[in-house]
Amino acid sequence: MRLSPDEIIFWQNGFFKLNATIVFTWGLMLLLAVGAKLITRKLSIGLKRARWQNLLEIIVIAIEKQIEEVGLSQPQKYLGFLGTLFLFVAAASLCTIIPGYEPPTGSLSTTVALALCVFVAVPLFGIEEQGVGNYLKSYVKPTFIMLPFNIISEFSRTLALAVRLFGNMMSGAMIIGILLTITPFVFPVFMTALGLLTGMVQAYIFFILATVYIAAATRVRKPRPEPGQNIEV
Amino acid sequence: MLIDWFTVGAQALNFLILVWLMKRFLYKPILRAIDAREQRISRELADADARKTEAQKESDEFRHKNEEFDRQRTALLSKVKDEAQAERQRLLDEARKDAAALSSKRQETLRNEEQSLHQAISRRTQQEVFAIARKALTDLSTTSLEERLGEVFTRRLQEMDGGEKAGLAEALKTASAPALVRSAFDLPAEQRVAIQNSLNETFSAEIHVRFETAPDLISGIELTTNGQKLAWSIADYLETMKINIDELLNEKDKPAAKAGPEPEEPGPETESR
């Protein structure tokens, strides 16, 4: 029973190897980059524009809006990282309709890599926004006792991110694999459709959780207005 | 082992590369295009706003000008109307004056014509009356009439009042030439003697008299001496009658002239509007 596309190895030279996860990731990267390049090659700034451009604008603006709604005041700054997370995970699950394709997100290595990227990006963005001192101080708030719990929460949520995505994607692929052996007709199609939905939901969850973590890290805490003071509306 | 650490590193690297690629090929161009479109739209909106403002301004200006024009036109119209009214009034007054002058002149002319016609008629009537009278008297004058005339003349000599008599006596005395007695017909000898006697008697002196015939006297006798004259003739009566008629005519004309229509004076304007 194969649980991960990591196990399909095309080429290996000692520590270096070329497995299905990396190859499919490259394929996805190629697809996304070439598709974006092709569509954005001749962008119209007028009111009339191509349908593909319209689609891309809708996606980009929706991501931007979502980031802003979570509480990041400068969504364009985080759009590159967070938007790519969403698009990569979404594209990885969307491509499961292609026969013979194995989603790279179904590999724990990939999800761990993505979770590690988030794990590194959160303090980076936080320090950039608040400065090292203020960011580190946020670990001992509200009291010093909370420091170990805060650190544990950092790691556990990263692990949770990685395992959640992996579990969902792997299970989706697993179910289809099992169903194909039991009921080879019709039913796997429904499960694939369900898998698509699950994939999109997982992409959204991964993206929104990363956004929330970054928003929590970058939020500059303002002193609350003291009671009795007039609050300007 | 589900986690292959080489794959983890490779995937992290792949992800970072993908982030760069997406930024390069997707987000930047798309956001740039959106920004450009928004700028263009806002520019167009601002342009439209500016044009609207401009149009509003121009419309306001136009309306203002229109109102100004209307006001000026109204003012000009009323001014012209007033002027025309004044001119009309002036022309009317002038015409009225002219008409009054013409009317009075015509009335004057008419009156003059009437007067002259009256005069002409009167004169003609007078002449005709006199001519008829003269003709009748001339036709009627016979010796007996002449005799009668001589008697009347003699009586008049005798009936003269004091002043008149003294004047005539003085004239007769100082006269170098004999007194001239003129008559329409040749006086018969008895008449001449009677007149001579009567003269002598009246003035108590010998009066030299020369008799002469003058047909224009119309049955009358006239004594002329040194600028004094005593006469009685029908012509005298006629002359007196002529004078009386003339006076009568003049009296008749005067009140007629006075009663004539007065030229109408243009009264003060009482028009109210």
Interface residues (C-beta under 8 A of the other chain):
Chain A: L3 S4 D6 F15 F16 K17 N19 T21 I22 T25 W26 L28 M29 L32 A33 A36 K37 T40 L43 S44 I45 G46 L47 Q53 L56 E57 V60 I61 Q76 L79 G80 F81 G83 T84 L87 F88 P104 S107 L108 S109 T110 V112 A113 L114 L116 C117 F166
Chain B: L2 I3 D4 W5 F6 T7 V8 G9 A10 Q11 A12 N14 F15 L16 I17 L18 V19 L21 M22 K23 F25 L26 Y27 P29 I30 L31 R32 A33 I34 A36 R37 R40 I41
